[in-house]
Amino acid sequence: MTIANVGFAAELVARAEKHGPVTIGLAGAGQMGTDMVVQMSLIPGVRLGALSEVNMQAARDALALAGHATSDIVEASSANGIDAAIEAGRVALTGDFKALCAAGRIDVVIDATGNPNVGTLIALEAFRNGKHVVMLNVEADITIGRHLKAEARKAGVIYTGAAGDEPAATLEIMGFAQALGFEIVAAGKGKNNALKFDATPDAYEEEARRRNMNARMLVEFVDGSKTMIEMVAVANATGLVPDVPGMHGPAATRDELAQVLCTKADGGILSKSGVVDYSIGKGVAPGVFCIVKPRHPRVLERMTDLKVGPGPCYTIFRPYHLTSLEVPLSAIRAVTHGVPDMEPVDHPVAECVALAKRDLNPGDTLGKIGEYDYRGFAMTWQDASNERALPLGLAERATVTRPVKAGERLTYANCTPDDSLVITQIRRRLDQTDAVYAGGAAA
């Protein structure tokens, strides 16, 4: 029996028949990158044109897992070589992301490197070559996303967050709720892993192997950094803010969410409406949610009658997010519709800063997110700015200049970021611009 393609799938097939498939260039063949290599071999109307990766064996393994024969893979060191491989119906493998971005046959670039500075370099190179960019690298987005959006607009291309990751999935249901005229009280996600703020990779090597993950990446989830990063990304794309530093993170179950993450006036814990937060309660993870409040008693009556909840606030819930499996959809929409699934607003909203996991001493050089030195912590941008707190995306390779106790925030007064990194240089310029915005906001 043949099942007809419907909706977006039908659109993709029709476009491919008329114009050929959307051709994607992917940077990074780690866990997420490998998922996407496989997924792109299964989506109608799309193809992987080139894969950029410093670990060639990891890249070859990912391509083999997706069913690409060795004869279908061509190593290329130039844009022309990549284009020739694509024109021959093969997949180009390169160690040079600049060649990937410059290849004329590539329509859109996905960054899945996980490194904020590398992701920045890839995005800027893609813009210079007129390529759309899907930024799965949320760490880069929360640090300089507004700059990247501005550079994309100058180049006439799209800069977007990635479908399937919690931030874009949250925006999807927020847009649905806003289209129905609901007040947005709160939006957020369920915490996927057990929360342990002082987690380090040593204790998670076995679990990481069992789950086919990198231990550092796993710890980035366990110590709460990823949750803080993702909710700051939602804040920066919407104007929602953390209600309190670090957010509340209640143990509210799926059925309890709307009665807990609502304002105190409605019986909840929030000081105001319009916030981002997360829950560690049963039945919420791996989903995302939006707590809404109807603006008319008739609508409230209908929501209760439809068994959405008891009111006066209700949970709009998506019980899953398909992370890397959905990411190619953002790439396709950027090319076919010229729209982002998620992008930052034009002014600063929230900040994910770095908190020390252990006592740090002058002269210490900080490692990566998810390692031993620090974790992420969500704040409003104004509070972080007032404290001169160090953005999480600038912590790697920063140097400690004054003693910092475990649990204290890293700031520009006790830590100096690595000025050789492009992301540090761009963030400094953003901060100078934002100082003018802060003065206007204060006035």
C-alpha positions as CSV (number, residue, x, y, z in Angstrom):
1,M,0.0,0.0,0.0
2,T,1.3,3.4,-0.9
3,I,0.7,6.3,1.5
4,A,0.5,9.7,-0.1
5,N,2.9,12.4,1.2
6,V,1.0,15.1,3.0
7,G,1.8,18.6,4.4
8,F,5.5,19.6,4.5
9,A,6.6,16.2,3.1
10,A,4.5,16.7,0.0
11,E,5.9,20.2,-0.4
12,L,9.5,18.8,-0.2
13,V,8.9,16.2,-2.8
14,A,7.3,18.6,-5.2
15,R,10.1,21.1,-4.8
16,A,12.8,18.4,-5.3
17,E,11.0,17.3,-8.5
18,K,11.1,20.9,-9.8
19,H,14.4,22.3,-8.4
20,G,16.3,19.3,-7.1
21,P,16.9,18.5,-3.4
22,V,17.9,21.0,-0.7
23,T,21.7,20.5,-0.3
24,I,23.0,20.8,3.2
25,G,26.6,21.3,4.4
26,L,27.1,19.9,7.9
27,A,30.0,20.9,10.3
28,G,30.6,18.3,13.0
29,A,30.2,14.5,13.2
30,G,29.8,14.0,16.9
31,Q,26.7,12.5,18.5
32,M,24.3,15.1,17.1
33,G,26.2,15.4,13.8
34,T,26.0,11.6,13.3
35,D,22.3,11.6,13.9
36,M,21.8,14.2,11.3
37,V,24.0,12.4,8.7
38,V,21.7,9.4,9.1
39,Q,18.5,11.4,9.2
40,M,19.3,13.4,6.0
41,S,19.5,10.1,4.2
42,L,15.8,9.4,5.1
43,I,14.1,12.8,4.6
44,P,12.5,13.4,1.2
45,G,13.8,16.3,-0.9
46,V,17.0,16.8,1.0
47,R,20.6,15.6,0.7
48,L,23.9,15.9,2.6
49,G,26.3,17.5,0.2
50,A,29.3,17.8,2.4
51,L,30.5,17.0,5.9
52,S,33.3,19.0,7.6
53,E,35.1,17.3,10.5
54,V,38.6,17.3,11.9
55,N,38.2,13.7,13.0
56,M,38.0,12.0,9.6
57,Q,37.4,8.5,10.9
58,A,34.4,9.8,12.9
59,A,33.1,11.4,9.8
60,R,33.6,8.2,7.7
61,D,31.9,6.2,10.5
62,A,28.9,8.5,10.4
63,L,28.6,8.3,6.6
64,A,28.9,4.5,6.7
65,L,26.2,4.3,9.4
66,A,23.9,6.3,7.1
67,G,24.4,3.8,4.3
68,H,26.9,5.7,2.1
69,A,29.3,3.3,0.4
70,T,33.0,4.1,0.4
71,S,32.9,4.8,-3.3
72,D,30.2,7.5,-2.6
73,I,32.5,9.5,-0.4
74,V,35.0,11.9,-1.8
75,E,37.7,13.7,0.2
76,A,37.9,17.4,-0.9
77,S,40.1,20.2,0.3
78,S,38.6,23.0,-1.8
79,A,35.2,24.5,-2.6
80,N,35.6,23.4,-6.2
81,G,36.3,19.8,-5.1
82,I,33.2,19.8,-2.9
83,D,31.1,21.1,-5.8
84,A,32.5,18.4,-8.1
85,A,31.6,15.7,-5.6
86,I,28.1,17.0,-5.2
87,E,27.6,17.3,-9.0
88,A,28.7,13.6,-9.3
89,G,26.1,12.6,-6.8
90,R,28.6,11.9,-4.0
91,V,29.2,13.3,-0.5
92,A,32.2,15.4,0.0
93,L,34.3,15.0,3.2
94,T,36.5,17.8,4.2
95,G,38.6,19.0,7.1
96,D,38.2,22.6,6.1
97,F,35.0,24.4,7.1
98,K,35.9,27.4,4.9
99,A,35.8,25.1,1.8
100,L,32.4,23.8,3.0
101,C,31.0,27.3,3.4
102,A,32.4,28.5,0.0
103,A,31.1,25.6,-2.0
104,G,28.5,26.9,-4.5
105,R,26.4,23.7,-4.5
106,I,25.7,24.0,-0.7
107,D,22.5,25.8,0.1
108,V,22.6,25.9,3.8
109,V,25.2,25.2,6.6
110,I,24.4,23.4,9.9
111,D,26.8,23.9,12.8
112,A,26.9,21.0,15.1
113,T,30.4,21.4,16.5
114,G,29.4,22.3,20.0
115,N,32.2,24.8,20.4
116,P,31.0,28.4,20.8
117,N,34.1,30.0,19.1
118,V,34.2,27.5,16.2
119,G,30.5,27.8,15.7
120,T,31.0,31.6,15.4
121,L,33.7,31.2,12.8
122,I,31.6,28.8,10.8
123,A,28.6,31.1,10.8
124,L,30.5,34.2,9.8
125,E,32.3,32.3,7.0
126,A,28.9,30.9,5.8
127,F,27.4,34.5,5.7
128,R,30.4,35.8,3.8
129,N,29.6,33.1,1.2
130,G,25.8,33.9,1.1
131,K,24.8,30.7,3.0
132,H,22.0,30.3,5.4
133,V,23.0,29.0,8.9
134,V,21.3,26.7,11.3
135,M,22.9,27.1,14.7
136,L,22.6,23.9,16.8
137,N,25.4,25.4,18.9
138,V,23.1,27.2,21.5
139,E,26.2,28.2,23.5
140,A,27.3,30.5,20.7
141,D,23.7,31.8,20.1
142,I,23.2,32.9,23.7
143,T,26.6,34.7,23.7
144,I,26.5,36.6,20.4
145,G,23.3,35.5,18.7
146,R,22.1,39.1,18.0
147,H,25.4,39.9,16.2
148,L,25.0,36.7,14.1
149,K,21.5,37.6,13.2
150,A,22.6,41.1,12.1
151,E,25.4,39.7,10.0
152,A,23.0,37.3,8.3
153,R,20.6,40.1,7.5
154,K,23.4,42.1,5.9
155,A,24.3,39.1,3.8
156,G,20.6,38.6,2.8
157,V,20.5,35.1,4.4
158,I,18.8,33.3,7.3
159,Y,20.3,32.7,10.7
160,T,18.1,30.3,12.8
161,G,18.1,28.1,15.8
162,A,17.5,24.4,15.3
163,A,14.2,22.7,15.2
164,G,13.9,19.8,17.6
165,D,16.1,21.3,20.3
166,E,14.1,22.4,23.3
167,P,14.3,26.2,22.6
168,A,12.8,26.0,19.1
169,A,10.3,23.3,20.2
170,T,9.2,25.7,23.0
171,L,8.8,28.6,20.5
172,E,6.6,26.3,18.3
173,I,4.0,25.9,21.0
174,M,4.3,29.5,22.2
175,G,3.5,30.6,18.7
176,F,0.4,28.4,18.7
177,A,-0.7,29.8,22.0
178,Q,-0.1,33.4,20.9
179,A,-2.0,32.8,17.7
180,L,-5.0,31.8,19.9
181,G,-4.7,35.1,21.9
182,F,-3.6,33.5,25.2
183,E,-1.5,35.3,27.7
184,I,1.9,33.6,28.0
185,V,2.5,33.1,31.7
186,A,5.6,30.8,31.5
187,A,7.4,28.7,29.0
188,G,10.0,26.0,29.5
189,K,11.1,22.4,29.5
190,G,11.3,19.3,31.7
191,K,14.8,18.5,33.0
192,N,15.9,15.3,31.3
193,N,18.6,14.0,33.6
194,A,19.0,13.9,37.3
195,L,20.1,17.3,38.5
196,K,23.5,17.4,40.2
197,F,25.1,20.9,40.2
198,D,28.6,19.7,41.0
199,A,28.7,16.8,38.5
200,T,32.0,16.2,36.7
201,P,32.9,13.8,33.9
202,D,34.8,11.3,36.0
203,A,31.6,10.1,37.6
204,Y,29.7,9.7,34.3
205,E,32.1,7.9,32.0
206,E,30.3,4.6,32.3
207,E,26.8,6.1,31.7
208,A,28.2,8.1,28.8
209,R,29.6,4.9,27.2
210,R,26.3,3.1,27.8
211,R,24.3,6.0,26.1
212,N,26.9,6.4,23.3
213,M,27.7,9.9,24.5
214,N,30.7,12.1,25.4
215,A,31.0,12.3,29.2
216,R,31.5,16.0,29.1
217,M,28.4,16.5,27.0
218,L,26.4,14.3,29.4
219,V,27.6,16.4,32.4
220,E,26.6,19.6,30.6
221,F,23.1,18.2,30.9
222,V,23.4,16.8,34.5
223,D,24.9,19.9,36.1
224,G,22.0,22.0,34.8
225,S,24.1,24.0,32.3
226,K,22.2,22.9,29.3
227,T,18.9,23.7,30.9
228,M,20.1,27.2,31.8
229,I,21.5,27.7,28.3
230,E,18.3,26.6,26.6
231,M,16.0,28.7,28.7
232,V,18.2,31.8,28.1
233,A,17.9,31.1,24.4
234,V,14.1,31.1,24.7
235,A,14.3,34.3,26.7
236,N,16.5,36.0,24.1
237,A,14.1,34.9,21.3
238,T,10.9,36.1,23.0
239,G,11.5,38.6,25.8
240,L,10.5,36.2,28.5
241,V,12.8,36.5,31.5
242,P,14.0,34.3,34.4
243,D,11.7,35.1,37.4
244,V,14.6,34.7,39.8
245,P,18.4,34.0,39.3
246,G,18.8,30.3,38.4
247,M,15.0,30.1,37.8
248,H,12.7,28.1,40.2
249,G,13.0,24.6,38.8
250,P,10.1,23.2,40.8
251,A,9.3,19.5,41.1
252,A,5.9,20.0,39.4
253,T,4.5,17.1,37.6
254,R,2.9,17.5,34.2
255,D,-0.5,17.7,35.7
256,E,0.7,20.3,38.3
257,L,2.6,22.6,36.0
258,A,-0.1,25.2,35.3
259,Q,-1.0,25.5,39.0
260,V,2.7,25.9,40.1
261,L,4.4,27.9,37.3
262,C,1.8,30.6,37.5
263,T,1.7,33.9,39.4
264,K,1.2,34.0,43.2
265,A,-2.1,35.8,42.5
266,D,-3.3,32.6,40.7
267,G,-1.9,30.3,43.4
268,G,1.6,29.6,42.0
269,I,5.2,30.6,42.7
270,L,5.9,33.3,40.1
271,S,6.3,36.9,41.0
272,K,5.1,37.9,37.5
273,S,3.8,36.6,34.3
274,G,6.1,36.2,31.2
275,V,8.9,34.0,32.4
276,V,11.1,31.1,31.4
277,D,11.6,28.2,33.8
278,Y,11.9,24.4,34.0
279,S,10.6,21.5,36.0
280,I,12.2,18.4,37.5
281,G,8.7,16.9,38.2
282,K,7.6,13.5,36.9
283,G,6.1,13.3,33.4
284,V,7.4,16.6,32.1
285,A,10.8,15.6,30.5
286,P,11.5,15.2,27.6
287,G,8.7,17.6,26.8
288,V,8.4,21.4,26.6
289,F,5.5,23.5,27.8
290,C,3.8,26.8,27.7
291,I,1.6,27.9,30.6
292,V,-1.2,30.1,29.3
293,K,-4.1,32.1,30.7
294,P,-7.2,32.8,28.7
295,R,-8.2,36.5,28.4
296,H,-12.0,35.9,28.4
297,P,-14.2,33.8,30.8
298,R,-15.9,32.1,27.9
299,V,-12.6,30.8,26.7
300,L,-11.6,29.7,30.2
301,E,-14.9,27.8,30.5
302,R,-14.2,26.0,27.2
303,M,-10.6,25.1,28.1
304,T,-11.9,23.5,31.4
305,D,-14.7,21.8,29.6
306,L,-12.2,20.3,27.1
307,K,-10.3,18.9,30.1
308,V,-7.1,20.9,29.5
309,G,-7.0,21.6,33.2
310,P,-8.9,23.2,36.1
311,G,-7.7,26.8,35.3
312,P,-7.3,29.6,35.6
313,C,-4.0,28.7,33.8
314,Y,-3.5,25.8,31.5
315,T,-0.5,23.8,30.1
316,I,0.1,23.6,26.4
317,F,2.4,20.6,26.2
318,R,4.6,19.0,23.6
319,P,5.7,15.6,25.1
320,Y,8.8,15.2,23.1
321,H,11.6,17.0,21.2
322,L,13.5,15.1,18.6
323,T,16.8,17.1,18.9
324,S,19.1,16.3,16.0
325,L,16.5,14.4,14.0
326,E,14.4,17.5,13.4
327,V,17.3,19.9,12.8
328,P,17.3,19.4,9.0
329,L,13.8,20.8,8.9
330,S,15.1,24.2,10.0
331,A,17.7,24.0,7.1
332,I,15.0,23.2,4.6
333,R,12.7,26.0,5.8
334,A,15.5,28.5,5.6
335,V,16.1,27.6,2.0
336,T,12.5,27.0,0.8
337,H,10.6,29.6,2.9
338,G,13.3,32.1,3.8
339,V,12.2,32.1,7.4
340,P,14.0,31.2,10.7
341,D,12.4,28.8,13.2
342,M,14.1,30.8,16.0
343,E,16.2,34.0,16.2
344,P,17.1,36.4,19.0
345,V,15.2,39.7,19.4
346,D,17.1,42.9,18.8
347,H,17.9,43.8,22.4
348,P,19.4,41.9,25.3
349,V,17.1,40.0,27.6
350,A,18.8,37.2,29.6
351,E,22.3,35.9,30.2
352,C,23.7,32.5,31.1
353,V,26.7,33.2,33.3
354,A,29.3,30.9,34.8
355,L,29.3,29.7,38.4
356,A,32.3,28.0,39.9
357,K,31.9,24.3,40.6
358,R,35.0,24.2,42.7
359,D,37.4,26.7,44.4
360,L,39.4,28.4,41.6
361,N,42.7,30.1,42.1
362,P,44.6,32.9,40.3
363,G,46.3,31.6,37.3
364,D,43.9,28.7,36.6
365,T,42.9,28.3,33.0
366,L,39.3,27.2,32.7
367,G,38.2,24.1,30.8
368,K,35.1,23.5,28.7
369,I,31.4,23.6,29.7
370,G,30.5,20.3,31.3
371,E,33.9,19.7,32.8
372,Y,35.3,20.5,36.3
373,D,35.5,24.3,36.7
374,Y,32.1,25.9,36.2
375,R,28.4,25.5,35.2
376,G,25.8,27.7,33.7
377,F,23.4,29.9,35.6
378,A,20.5,31.9,34.1
379,M,19.9,35.5,35.0
380,T,18.2,38.6,33.5
381,W,20.7,40.4,31.3
382,Q,20.4,43.5,33.4
383,D,21.3,41.7,36.6
384,A,24.2,40.0,35.0
385,S,25.4,43.3,33.5
386,N,25.1,45.0,36.9
387,E,27.3,42.3,38.4
388,R,29.7,42.2,35.4
389,A,29.1,38.5,35.4
390,L,31.1,36.4,32.8
391,P,28.9,35.0,30.0
392,L,29.2,31.2,30.0
393,G,30.2,31.2,26.3
394,L,33.4,33.1,27.2
395,A,34.5,30.9,30.1
396,E,36.5,28.3,28.1
397,R,40.2,29.2,28.1
398,A,39.6,32.2,30.4
399,T,42.1,32.9,33.2
400,V,41.2,33.3,36.8
401,T,42.7,36.5,38.3
402,R,41.3,36.4,41.8
403,P,40.3,33.6,44.2
404,V,36.7,32.3,43.5
405,K,34.9,30.0,45.9
406,A,32.7,27.2,44.7
407,G,29.2,28.5,44.0
408,E,30.4,32.0,43.3
409,R,29.9,33.7,40.0
410,L,32.7,34.3,37.6
411,T,33.0,38.0,36.7
412,Y,35.2,40.2,34.7
413,A,36.7,41.3,38.0
414,N,37.9,37.7,38.9
415,C,38.4,36.2,35.5
416,T,39.7,37.4,32.1
417,P,38.3,35.7,28.9
418,D,40.6,34.7,26.1
419,D,40.8,37.8,23.9
420,S,42.3,35.8,21.0
421,L,38.9,34.2,20.4
422,V,36.7,35.8,17.9
423,I,33.6,35.2,20.1
424,T,35.3,37.2,22.9
425,Q,36.0,40.1,20.5
426,I,32.5,40.2,19.1
427,R,30.9,40.0,22.6
428,R,33.0,43.0,23.8
429,R,31.6,45.0,20.9
430,L,28.1,43.9,21.7
431,D,28.5,44.9,25.3
432,Q,29.6,48.4,24.3
433,T,26.5,48.7,22.2
434,D,24.3,47.3,25.0
435,A,25.7,49.8,27.5
436,V,23.9,52.5,25.4
437,Y,20.7,50.3,25.5
438,A,21.0,49.9,29.2
439,G,21.2,53.7,29.7
440,G,18.1,54.2,27.6
441,A,16.3,51.4,29.4
442,A,17.2,52.8,32.8
443,A,16.0,56.3,31.7
